[in-house]
Amino acid sequence: MGRRTTQNTERLVRLGKLLQEIEELTREHSLYMRGGPPWTADSEGCILECDIYSNELPEFAKANGLIEILPASDVLDVVENARLQKPSVSDGELVEALSHYYSRDAFIDLGLK
């Protein structure tokens, strides 16, 4: 589909862009941001490799005041679910879907008929 991976960028990118470009990741990656919702498509985040057996933050996350939001596999599931409901899902809708999942541990219903 032409999407590029956003894993291990070690740079902050727009959340909308990150969600549109996310691809298959291993379980050793997580989404990091400066805090929880509310988020917008312009909020910044990154996907970083993490040690799943440790509570230690990756160095880039520590240096930039980031916290772990969700495992990348969960983020990918949220994006795939939204795309199943609406193939041309917007950045804003993906951010809304992520916020819903983060807050409720459930996929959003985009309400399409």
C-alpha contacts under 8 A as a table, 3 or more apart, distances in Angstrom:
res1	aa1	res2	aa2	distance
3	R	20	Q	7.76
3	R	21	E	5.14
3	R	22	I	7.45
3	R	23	E	7.42
4	R	21	E	5.60
4	R	22	I	7.16
4	R	23	E	7.18
5	T	21	E	6.11
5	T	22	I	5.59
5	T	23	E	5.37
5	T	24	E	7.94
6	T	9	T	6.01
6	T	18	L	6.39
6	T	21	E	6.51
6	T	22	I	5.72
6	T	23	E	7.35
6	T	46	C	7.51
6	T	47	I	6.40
7	Q	22	I	7.68
7	Q	25	L	7.23
7	Q	29	H	7.46
7	Q	46	C	7.70
7	Q	47	I	5.04
7	Q	48	L	6.13
7	Q	49	E	7.56
8	N	46	C	7.61
8	N	47	I	5.61
8	N	48	L	4.61
8	N	49	E	6.09
9	T	12	L	7.76
9	T	46	C	6.84
9	T	47	I	6.78
9	T	48	L	7.07
10	E	46	C	6.90
10	E	47	I	7.65
10	E	48	L	6.78
10	E	60	F	6.34
11	R	46	C	6.49
12	L	44	E	5.60
12	L	45	G	5.15
12	L	46	C	5.27
13	V	17	K	6.98
13	V	18	L	6.48
13	V	44	E	5.24
13	V	45	G	5.61
13	V	46	C	6.22
14	R	17	K	5.30
14	R	18	L	6.20
14	R	41	A	6.35
14	R	42	D	4.95
14	R	43	S	5.63
14	R	44	E	4.70
14	R	45	G	6.50
15	L	18	L	4.95
15	L	19	L	6.08
15	L	40	T	7.33
15	L	41	A	5.21
15	L	42	D	5.94
15	L	43	S	5.40
15	L	44	E	5.36
15	L	45	G	5.74
15	L	46	C	7.94
15	L	95	V	7.26
16	G	19	L	5.31
16	G	20	Q	6.22
16	G	40	T	7.66
16	G	41	A	4.24
16	G	42	D	6.51
16	G	43	S	7.86
16	G	91	D	4.53
16	G	92	G	6.79
16	G	94	L	7.08
16	G	95	V	6.56
17	K	20	Q	5.14
17	K	21	E	6.16
17	K	41	A	7.60
17	K	91	D	7.12
18	L	21	E	5.31
18	L	22	I	5.90
18	L	45	G	7.59
18	L	46	C	7.30
19	L	22	I	5.37
19	L	75	V	7.88
19	L	76	L	7.99
19	L	79	V	6.78
19	L	91	D	7.33
19	L	94	L	6.70
19	L	95	V	7.66
20	Q	79	V	7.84
20	Q	91	D	6.84
20	Q	94	L	7.84
22	I	76	L	6.63
23	E	76	L	6.97
24	E	73	S	7.59
24	E	76	L	7.13
25	L	28	E	7.90
25	L	29	H	6.76
25	L	72	A	6.53
25	L	73	S	6.36
26	T	29	H	6.19
26	T	72	A	7.74
26	T	73	S	7.11
27	R	30	S	7.91
27	R	52	I	7.98
27	R	71	P	7.06
27	R	72	A	7.02
27	R	73	S	6.27
28	E	49	E	5.54
28	E	50	C	5.41
28	E	51	D	6.41
28	E	52	I	6.07
28	E	71	P	7.91
29	H	47	I	6.43
29	H	48	L	5.38
29	H	49	E	4.24
29	H	50	C	5.48
29	H	71	P	6.15
29	H	72	A	5.38
29	H	73	S	7.72
30	S	47	I	5.51
30	S	48	L	5.67
30	S	49	E	6.52
30	S	50	C	6.72
30	S	68	E	6.59
30	S	69	I	7.20
30	S	70	L	5.73
30	S	71	P	4.11
30	S	72	A	4.40
30	S	73	S	7.73
31	L	45	G	6.85
31	L	46	C	5.75
31	L	47	I	4.63
31	L	48	L	6.63
31	L	68	E	5.98
31	L	69	I	5.49
31	L	70	L	5.48
31	L	71	P	6.12
31	L	72	A	5.68
31	L	75	V	7.55
32	Y	45	G	5.53
32	Y	46	C	5.43
32	Y	47	I	6.22
32	Y	48	L	7.18
32	Y	61	A	6.94
32	Y	66	L	5.70
32	Y	67	I	5.32
32	Y	68	E	4.51
32	Y	69	I	5.46
32	Y	70	L	7.57
33	M	36	G	7.56
33	M	44	E	6.41
33	M	45	G	4.52
33	M	46	C	6.80
33	M	66	L	4.89
33	M	67	I	5.55
33	M	68	E	6.69
33	M	69	I	6.61
34	R	44	E	7.64
34	R	45	G	7.41
34	R	64	N	7.97
34	R	65	G	6.03
34	R	66	L	4.41
34	R	67	I	5.91
35	G	66	L	7.05
35	G	67	I	6.41
35	G	69	I	7.81
36	G	39	W	7.31
36	G	69	I	7.25
37	P	99	S	6.27
38	P	99	S	7.28
39	W	42	D	7.88
39	W	43	S	5.83
39	W	95	V	6.86
39	W	99	S	7.22
40	T	43	S	5.24
40	T	92	G	6.81
40	T	95	V	6.39
41	A	91	D	5.84
41	A	92	G	5.57
41	A	95	V	6.15
47	I	72	A	7.04
48	L	58	P	7.39
49	E	58	P	7.44
50	C	57	L	7.23
50	C	58	P	6.17
51	D	54	S	5.48
51	D	55	N	7.68
51	D	56	E	7.45
52	I	55	N	7.67
57	L	61	A	6.14
57	L	62	K	6.13
57	L	67	I	7.73
57	L	68	E	7.81
58	P	61	A	5.31
58	P	62	K	6.39
59	E	62	K	5.09
59	E	63	A	6.08
60	F	63	A	5.14
60	F	64	N	6.22
61	A	64	N	5.29
61	A	65	G	6.00
61	A	66	L	4.69
61	A	67	I	6.76
62	K	65	G	5.35
62	K	66	L	6.21
63	A	66	L	7.84
68	E	71	P	7.95
69	I	102	Y	7.86
70	L	74	D	6.47
70	L	75	V	6.70
70	L	102	Y	7.59
71	P	74	D	5.42
71	P	75	V	6.61
72	A	75	V	4.92
72	A	76	L	6.10
73	S	76	L	5.09
73	S	77	D	6.21
74	D	77	D	4.97
74	D	78	V	6.26
75	V	78	V	5.11
75	V	79	V	6.33
75	V	98	L	7.01
76	L	79	V	5.11
76	L	80	E	6.06
77	D	80	E	5.11
77	D	81	N	6.02
78	V	81	N	5.19
78	V	82	A	6.24
78	V	94	L	7.94
78	V	97	A	6.61
78	V	98	L	6.29
78	V	101	Y	7.24
78	V	107	F	6.55
79	V	82	A	5.16
79	V	83	R	6.17
79	V	94	L	6.42
79	V	97	A	7.64
79	V	98	L	7.78
80	E	83	R	5.05
80	E	84	L	6.16
81	N	84	L	5.14
81	N	85	Q	6.50
81	N	107	F	7.26
82	A	85	Q	5.18
82	A	86	K	6.07
82	A	87	P	7.64
82	A	89	V	6.87
82	A	94	L	6.85
82	A	97	A	6.98
82	A	108	I	7.60
82	A	110	L	7.41
83	R	86	K	4.84
83	R	87	P	4.45
83	R	88	S	6.93
83	R	89	V	6.08
84	L	87	P	6.02
85	Q	110	L	6.90
85	Q	112	L	7.19
86	K	89	V	5.29
86	K	110	L	7.85
86	K	112	L	7.69
89	V	93	E	6.17
89	V	94	L	6.77
90	S	93	E	5.16
90	S	94	L	6.31
91	D	94	L	5.16
91	D	95	V	6.26
92	G	95	V	5.10
92	G	96	E	6.12
93	E	96	E	4.92
93	E	97	A	6.06
94	L	97	A	4.96
94	L	98	L	6.14
95	V	98	L	5.04
95	V	99	S	6.11
96	E	99	S	5.10
96	E	100	H	6.09
97	A	100	H	5.11
97	A	101	Y	6.20
97	A	107	F	6.87
97	A	108	I	5.46
98	L	101	Y	5.15
98	L	102	Y	6.03
99	S	102	Y	5.04
99	S	103	S	6.07
100	H	103	S	5.29
100	H	104	R	5.79
100	H	105	D	7.42
100	H	106	A	6.97
100	H	107	F	6.89
100	H	108	I	6.07
101	Y	104	R	5.23
101	Y	105	D	4.65
101	Y	106	A	4.86
101	Y	107	F	5.43
101	Y	108	I	6.84
102	Y	105	D	5.72
102	Y	106	A	7.91
109	D	112	L	7.92
